[in-house]
Amino acid sequence: MKFRDDFPLPDTTWEPTRPFWESASRGVLAVPRCELCARYVWYPEGHCRHCSGSRLTWTAVSGRGRLFSWSIVHRPFIPQFADKVPFVTGLVAIDEDPAVRMVTLIVDCTHDALAADMPMHAVFRPLRFSGIDREVLAPMFAPAPA
């Protein structure tokens, strides 16, 4: 299997998610919102799965949410992750619509401190991998300040 030279970085130019990465580069978490029913639509699909509306607008959200689920990764599944293990991947339900659950890295937290429904907030960090010259500013989630 042949990977792109910058794999596993996200393709920030792919049209369905380009506005997400543009917002993230400015430190803003944005999610598409349907202009017809006002519901958030995640993962970006081009139409609203709630009402089938076709006009979605990328909308800044607060970046606050709650930890829905997580997994501690101990073994790298591709070589670029070798220097990152152990790390935590998680699903964070955003406060604006808990049905919107973002897959993310959980940072700034010891693994034994993680708890279901833990308040979280978005932080923006460079996503980089050894052997790859490029990096992407990406939203990650950390425990919310008390």
Residue, then its C-alpha position, 0 to 999 in steps of 0.5 A: m500500500k502506498f501512502r501520500d508523502d504527508f500521510p497521516l495528516p488530514d487533507t485540508t484542501w478536500e472540499p467537504t472539510r476545507p472550511f473546518w480546517e480553515s477555521a481550525s487554522r484560526g483557532v476556531l471550531a466550526v461545524p456545518r449547520c442547516e439553514l432550514c432546520a438549524r440543526y448541526v450536521w456532523y460529519p459534513e455530508g452536503h445535506c442535512r440528515h435531519c430534514s434533507g435541507s441542502r443549505l449548510t453553513w459552517t458555524a463557529v461553536s463554543g468548543r465546549g463539550r463532554l467526553f462521550s467515550w475514549s480509547i487509550v492507544h498503546r500500539p501504533f498501527i502505522p509507523q508515523f504514530a510510534d513516537k506518540v503512544p500511548f495517546v488517547t482518542g476520544l469522542v467529544a459531544i459538543d455543548e451546542d448539540p450533544a448528538v454531534r460527537m467529534v473524533t479527536l485527540i484528548v490532551d493535557c490529561t492523565h489517562d486515569a483522570l478520564a471520566a465519562d461526561m467529563p467537561m472538555h474544551a477545544v485547544f488548537r495544537p500543531l498535528r505533526f508526525s516524525g518524518i513528515d515536513r508539514e504540520v496542521l493546526a488541529p482541534m484537540f480536546a482537553p479537560a475544561p478549566a474548573 
